Amino acid sequence: MVLPGLLILVLLIGKGNFVCQLRGSAQPPELTQDGDFVIGGIFSFRTGFNFREFKFAQVMIFAINEINQSPDILPHVKLGYKIYGNCGTMDILRAALALASGLKREIQDDHCTKTDTVQAILGHSGSRPTIAFAQVVGRFKIPVISHFATCACLSNRKKYPSFFRTIPSDYYQSRALAKLVKHFGWTWVGAIAVDNEYGFNGIMAFIQAAQEYGVCIEYSEAFSSSDRPKRLLKITEVIKQATSKVIMAFMSHREIKLLATALHRQNITGLQWIGSDAWITDHSLTDSEGHSILQGSLGFAVSKAKISGLGNYLKDFWEDVFDCSLSESVPTQQACSGSESLQNVDSQFTDVSELRFTNNVYKSVYAVAHALDRLIKCDAGGGLFSNVSCADPKQIQPWQVLQSLKSVNFTTKEGEQVYFNSDGDSPARYELVNLQITNKGTLAGETVGIYDASLPESHQFIMNNIPLFPCLQEVPLSVCSEKCLPGTHKVLQKGRPACCHDCIPCPAGEISNLTNSIHCMKCPSEYWSNKQRNACIPKEIEFLSYNEILGTLLAIFSLLGVFLTTITFIVLYCHKETPLVRANNSELSFLLLFSLTLCFLCSLTFIGRPSEWSCMLRHTAFGITFVLCISCVLGKTIVVLMAFRATLPGSNVMKWFGPAQQRLSVLGFTLIQVLICILWLTINPPFPFVNMWLFKDRILLECALGSAVGFWAVLGYVGLLALLCFVLAFLARKLPDNFNEAKFITFSMLIFCAVWITFIPAYVSSPGKFTVAVEIFAILASSYGLLFCIFFPKCYIILLRPEQNTKRHIMGKTSHSDINY
């Protein structure tokens, strides 16, 4: 197999022995130690001496030495290491190839099979260089375990078949960040990423997850620390013009420091930053000019951990290298100043209070050690390879370590479980960090919550009771449109993201009882929306009631009619022997007054909540009492006509229409109406009906007619009798008499017919309870018309003009017999 950039020549020399000779030379590692199995490491601490990377390298050495001293893992086996401190993608790639090929100039072996290749490579901290060399090294099936490379693209097993990591993928971080944004109600955010694969993959995963949670992205920009200043100025202008106040920054500490400085110089403040783990806990943020605007930033970082013994190891290393003492208890040595050849690093090297990514290096070493331990301790028949075979403990190959790593599962001394899924990713566990300025003016991360993707969805995100925004009265607001309160629904603004909407009140009869409702819900048929349109309330029940003004007035006029009719009856009864009463058929007059009393009373059955008996009673009582009334008037009219015909010589008509015939006529006309009503009640009677369709906002209780034919038959029969009575009275209006009752009957029937003719269109067109009111009005108007027109003149003469209540005055010049039979 040919390695890129390296040529291996196989030469046959000597006594038939094979010699593998490496053409060219490779740079030796900065830190090295021989061992039975060698683990490689790449940490970019060399150029400018990156203090954090150097600490990673020392932790790797610490873990290897700890394993070598442990009897529980890899006993009688010594681990070695080769650690490179290269910087820059090409140099890092060269270091990886050097670790993959080995450094010995010649390897002599019978079959030239012995190699100087490392069993695994730890690193790198950055996603970009890791992407570069992991794809190449993966072709040789050499495991690569990163403690810091989070790009979701590295989970692609086809491109990176040998890649593992002890830090969660950005896929989980991006989803956690999206959930965090949603948690605080920030639905309108900006997104800025570093211009490389790490930034693009991370920000795209965030945008996708944010959209699933209903968060909209106002803008998405990218830049890198190597871009021209013009690019950074353009991004600051975009931020300045934007309406969103929350920015998701998926970048490294280099880019965020440049961006913070640029915004600080333009005095752009009031922004809420959401940061990726690449910068949210970086100690160098305080070095930037505009670090103050990052106060309050939120982001996820890998969980803090403790590594027992590491602090003492780092202190010992520092003292040995610089020949000084970090402890005041050693007076013979010069005290360390904290800047021994390492500029401005203070005491961070020996600080083990917050081991985040450092712990990932520690876990990576132990993961390789456990993989080797499984291969060495393999029992026959329980191996990891085909036919459950085991590896040769003396010649373990990197591809065998790779296979063993896939099933590694162990627990650290601190109780943390370490394993890899099918994509080589570790469990996604984060701490939510809030950047706050300390008393010294530096930025420090305060843990305010946790996120564990292995838990159920509803339990993944847990907040601590620690104030996140100590300088603010409330959580910052970043929305494109205000929330739509209950009673309204969202209508998207044309051409804008889904978070930009207008709040439109729900139509009548529909409600929304949730904030930001997309649709309004229709109320059930028995309910209607309240004024606020946020709740369905029972519809108002409508019927003509005694408790309302209209019902009260109609009842008063009805009782007033009864009272006046009673008074009229008393007046006529007290003067029943007077010529005026006798001359106008007193018996029919009293029967007419009785029927008018019933007419006034029957109008009361139309008022009140409809019931089964009231619905049947109101129409039938109305029909029968009015026919009785009209029959009496018709009888009086016929009597008048017959009386004047009887005055003619030889006429004998009055014997055909005497008192008996008058009673029979009234009874006959009334019985016909009674028969109609009986048929109506028998076939299809009126019944109480809940009308829910006439009005949308209220329920109408009414009496359904049952049979419309029955109702109009009753009404038509009353009209027929009234019309007949009107015609006969009209014919008798000019008969010679000082008190011709036919004139008053004609006028009363004229009023009666006018009322009921106008009643029909008014009845049909009146809505709801007003239909009943119109019917009551027609009953009262026609009843008052009969009462006033027929009996008011009589009462007037009886009470106020008694001198006219004489037979001579009533008979006048025309002499005819008394018509009171």
MOQUIRA-V530368 format. One record per pair of residues at least 24 apart in sequence whose C-alpha atoms are under 6 Angstrom apart, sorted by the first residue. I is the first residue (numbers start at 0). GAP is how many residues later the second one is. Records with the same first field share a line. If there is no record, write none. Layout:
# MOQUIRA-V530368
I: GAP + GAP
This chain:
# MOQUIRA-V530368
16: 93
17: 92 + 94
18: 88 + 89
19: 86 + 87
20: 84 + 85
21: 83
28: 53 + 54 + 55
29: 53 + 54
30: 51 + 52
31: 49 + 50
32: 47 + 48
33: 46
34: 43 + 44 + 45
35: 42 + 43
36: 42 + 43
37: 41 + 42 + 43 + 80 + 81
38: 42 + 79 + 80 + 81
39: 41 + 42 + 43 + 78 + 81
40: 42 + 80 + 81 + 82
41: 41 + 42 + 43 + 81 + 82
42: 42
43: 41 + 42 + 43
44: 40
45: 39
55: 302
62: 299
73: 299
88: 40
92: 40
118: 279
119: 24
121: 24
124: 24
126: 24
134: 25
137: 24
140: 258
141: 256 + 257
142: 259
146: 213 + 214
150: 47
154: 268
163: 260
164: 260
165: 194 + 260
167: 258 + 260
169: 32
173: 31 + 32
174: 31 + 34
177: 28 + 31 + 32
185: 292
186: 28 + 29 + 292
187: 28 + 29 + 56 + 290 + 291 + 292
188: 28 + 29 + 55 + 57 + 58
189: 27 + 28 + 29 + 57
190: 29 + 56 + 57
191: 28 + 29 + 30 + 57
192: 29 + 56 + 57 + 58
193: 28 + 29 + 30 + 57
194: 27 + 28 + 29
198: 51 + 52
215: 283
224: 30
243: 234
244: 26 + 233
245: 25 + 26 + 27
246: 26 + 27
247: 26
248: 26
249: 26
251: 26 + 27
252: 26
256: 31
259: 30
260: 28 + 29
263: 26
272: 24
273: 24 + 25
274: 24
276: 24
285: 156 + 157
294: 140 + 141
295: 138 + 139 + 140
296: 137 + 138
297: 135 + 136
298: 133 + 134
299: 130 + 131 + 132 + 133
300: 129 + 130
301: 54 + 128
302: 53 + 127 + 128
303: 50 + 51 + 52
304: 50
310: 39 + 41
313: 36
314: 35
370: 30 + 33 + 34
427: 24 + 25
482: 33
483: 31 + 32
484: 30
485: 26 + 27 + 28 + 29 + 48
486: 24 + 25 + 45 + 46 + 47
488: 28 + 29 + 30
489: 28
510: 24
527: 169
538: 159
539: 158
540: 158
541: 157 + 158
542: 158 + 226
543: 63 + 64 + 225
544: 62 + 63
557: 42
560: 39
561: 35 + 38
578: 227 + 228
579: 225
581: 238
582: 236 + 237
584: 235
587: 44
591: 37 + 40
594: 30 + 34
598: 26
602: 173
609: 78
610: 77
611: 75 + 76
614: 71 + 72 + 88
615: 70
619: 57
622: 91
623: 49
626: 43 + 91
627: 42
630: 35
633: 91
636: 92
642: 176
646: 169
679: 30
737: 72 + 74
738: 71
743: 45 + 46
747: 37 + 38 + 41
751: 30
